[in-house]
Amino acid sequence: MIIAAVYFVGPLLGSFVFTVDDPVKGFNLSAYTQIFSVSGLWPALQLSLLLAVATIALVFLLLIPTVIAVRLGTPRLRSVVEFVCMLPLVVPSIALTSGINILLRWGTDNLASTPFWDTLLAIQNANFPVVLLLAYVVMALPLAFRTLDAGMRALDVRTLLEAAQNNGAGRVRAIVLVILPNLRGAMLNAAMLTLALVLGEFTVSSILGYTPFAVWIVNGNSAGDGPVTTAVSLVSMVLTWAVLLALSVTGRRKSGATPA
């Protein structure tokens, strides 16, 4: 526990000292007072949050129906779905980004005179880069699948479904009103992991030329705004932990208050 505490708390403490230790003035909180006026923070944070929400929504849209269908209809396909979802773990981020770059260059060379050209430009819009969203979805698949699959395996899905249908609910209604509420904890955990992944991702977004929150912090440090950007990262980390803790506590209370 002591080693783990030092491992996690040590870097945070060092970062905090870096933000408040002024070589001339000594202890100084000016890095924190400049957070709300620093240039580029809000656009970068807004972009990251939009991408995080969209990534969570798209991952849920892909995985939840798949996990339920595999569990209820074709359990033998679970290993196939798991293999596909786990593939991003063995593909380094730099390789994924290289593949995306090659695909975009091919599109630029071959689609300029076709109706697909506008679509190619739209998915690279800096205000909301769909190409970055798709990359995040791929990267989030292993974490989200493991979490949702564990939640689904902990349920007696067939019994719940049959009980709901015996009480007059159709199959879709039973899944929406009975199965999904029992997956709330797993869905919340998957959303947390995806949010943390998107907020902290740097490699793909930096190489593709976008500036979400993590890239903005690194660029700020490189430009000499180290104390301010480090202060922003510390504050954002604390706020993120607070939000995740609040969501976790709320989810557990609702799960305990609502019988399955």
Solvent accessible surface area in square Angstrom, and as a share of the most:
residue,aa,sasa,rsa
1,M,200,0.89
2,I,140,0.71
3,I,148,0.75
4,A,48,0.37
5,A,50,0.39
6,V,98,0.57
7,Y,157,0.60
8,F,134,0.56
9,V,83,0.48
10,G,34,0.33
11,P,84,0.53
12,L,52,0.26
13,L,107,0.53
14,G,43,0.41
15,S,33,0.21
16,F,85,0.35
17,V,75,0.43
18,F,107,0.45
19,T,7,0.04
20,V,9,0.05
21,D,87,0.45
22,D,38,0.20
23,P,135,0.85
24,V,137,0.79
25,K,149,0.63
26,G,30,0.29
27,F,143,0.59
28,N,28,0.14
29,L,87,0.43
30,S,45,0.29
31,A,4,0.03
32,Y,47,0.18
33,T,103,0.60
34,Q,80,0.35
35,I,13,0.07
36,F,154,0.64
37,S,94,0.61
38,V,28,0.16
39,S,99,0.64
40,G,32,0.31
41,L,5,0.02
42,W,121,0.42
43,P,89,0.56
44,A,4,0.03
45,L,39,0.19
46,Q,113,0.50
47,L,16,0.08
48,S,0,0.00
49,L,82,0.41
50,L,82,0.41
51,L,0,0.00
52,A,1,0.01
53,V,101,0.58
54,A,24,0.19
55,T,0,0.00
56,I,33,0.17
57,A,59,0.46
58,L,50,0.25
59,V,1,0.00
60,F,37,0.15
61,L,128,0.64
62,L,88,0.44
63,L,6,0.03
64,I,19,0.10
65,P,75,0.47
66,T,47,0.27
67,V,8,0.05
68,I,10,0.05
69,A,61,0.47
70,V,16,0.09
71,R,83,0.30
72,L,10,0.05
73,G,51,0.49
74,T,65,0.38
75,P,78,0.49
76,R,226,0.82
77,L,88,0.44
78,R,60,0.22
79,S,70,0.45
80,V,82,0.47
81,V,27,0.16
82,E,30,0.14
83,F,131,0.55
84,V,80,0.46
85,C,7,0.04
86,M,31,0.14
87,L,75,0.37
88,P,26,0.17
89,L,119,0.59
90,V,112,0.65
91,V,66,0.38
92,P,81,0.51
93,S,37,0.24
94,I,101,0.51
95,A,46,0.36
96,L,38,0.19
97,T,0,0.00
98,S,53,0.34
99,G,38,0.37
100,I,25,0.12
101,N,42,0.21
102,I,98,0.50
103,L,120,0.59
104,L,22,0.11
105,R,145,0.53
106,W,140,0.49
107,G,2,0.02
108,T,67,0.39
109,D,114,0.59
110,N,74,0.38
111,L,36,0.18
112,A,60,0.47
113,S,111,0.72
114,T,46,0.27
115,P,124,0.78
116,F,131,0.54
117,W,67,0.23
118,D,102,0.53
119,T,78,0.45
120,L,17,0.08
121,L,88,0.44
122,A,59,0.46
123,I,44,0.22
124,Q,55,0.24
125,N,71,0.36
126,A,70,0.54
127,N,122,0.63
128,F,64,0.27
129,P,0,0.00
130,V,46,0.27
131,V,11,0.06
132,L,0,0.00
133,L,16,0.08
134,L,89,0.44
135,A,3,0.02
136,Y,1,0.00
137,V,8,0.05
138,V,57,0.33
139,M,38,0.17
140,A,0,0.00
141,L,27,0.14
142,P,4,0.02
143,L,70,0.35
144,A,0,0.00
145,F,3,0.01
146,R,123,0.45
147,T,23,0.13
148,L,2,0.01
149,D,11,0.06
150,A,60,0.47
151,G,18,0.17
152,M,1,0.01
153,R,129,0.47
154,A,87,0.67
155,L,31,0.15
156,D,87,0.45
157,V,3,0.01
158,R,126,0.46
159,T,76,0.44
160,L,37,0.19
161,L,8,0.04
162,E,98,0.44
163,A,48,0.37
164,A,10,0.08
165,Q,68,0.30
166,N,131,0.67
167,N,131,0.67
168,G,69,0.66
169,A,23,0.17
170,G,42,0.41
171,R,122,0.44
172,V,113,0.65
173,R,148,0.54
174,A,0,0.00
175,I,32,0.16
176,V,76,0.43
177,L,100,0.50
178,V,37,0.21
179,I,0,0.00
180,L,47,0.23
181,P,49,0.31
182,N,38,0.19
183,L,2,0.01
184,R,71,0.26
185,G,34,0.32
186,A,13,0.10
187,M,44,0.20
188,L,35,0.18
189,N,73,0.38
190,A,0,0.00
191,A,21,0.16
192,M,27,0.12
193,L,76,0.38
194,T,3,0.02
195,L,29,0.14
196,A,51,0.39
197,L,36,0.18
198,V,2,0.01
199,L,27,0.14
200,G,54,0.52
201,E,14,0.06
202,F,77,0.32
203,T,51,0.30
204,V,0,0.00
205,S,0,0.00
206,S,40,0.26
207,I,75,0.38
208,L,26,0.13
209,G,61,0.59
210,Y,23,0.09
211,T,61,0.36
212,P,3,0.02
213,F,12,0.05
214,A,13,0.10
215,V,7,0.04
216,W,23,0.08
217,I,25,0.13
218,V,64,0.37
219,N,74,0.38
220,G,9,0.09
221,N,66,0.34
222,S,97,0.63
223,A,79,0.61
224,G,60,0.58
225,D,68,0.35
226,G,8,0.08
227,P,53,0.33
228,V,15,0.09
229,T,1,0.01
230,T,19,0.11
231,A,0,0.00
232,V,6,0.03
233,S,26,0.17
234,L,20,0.10
235,V,52,0.30
236,S,24,0.15
237,M,67,0.30
238,V,93,0.54
239,L,109,0.54
240,T,28,0.16
241,W,139,0.49
242,A,52,0.41
243,V,76,0.44
244,L,30,0.15
245,L,120,0.60
246,A,56,0.44
247,L,76,0.38
248,S,20,0.13
249,V,56,0.32
250,T,62,0.36
251,G,9,0.09
252,R,180,0.66
253,R,178,0.65
254,K,109,0.46
255,S,55,0.35
256,G,70,0.67
257,A,83,0.64
258,T,70,0.41
259,P,119,0.75
260,A,100,0.77
